[in-house]
């Protein structure tokens, strides 16, 4: 059952999917329509899940579910992953991109994982840079700490090495 994203409680479980490029306006409308229907029909062993989604930076999709209503099961989580595989097929967009996403105003700059250390060394990513981190503990963590400053993320190891 679809609920408005802002109505979900702080304890809601969260998954973050990053696309390898920004959506066109038409793709954004399609993704919104597709996910609204998918979340509306989402269930765990026949029990409806209270979930929602949010599109950030026209490139990242945040899925959340209130597990106090009904817990997401392995099958329901697999179903949600299937949505993104289907969207990948339909739109030609990779939703399983693992690049580091540097937030620049309302857009993202992606750095392949193998180039992150070099981007830090070149000053393209600094301790104060905001990064769209791929995992959060729950919706409260997402609301409070997303995006995160690079120095407060897993990237902090590169700044220690850069300052020595």
Beta strands, then each sheet from edge to edge (+ up, - down):
strand 1: 13-18
strand 2: 43-44
strand 3: 47-48
strand 4: 50-56
strand 5: 60-66
strand 6: 100-104
strand 7: 107-111
strand 8: 130-131
strand 9: 148-149
sheet 1: 1+ 5- 4+
sheet 2: 2+ 3-
sheet 3: 7+ 6- 8+ 9-
end
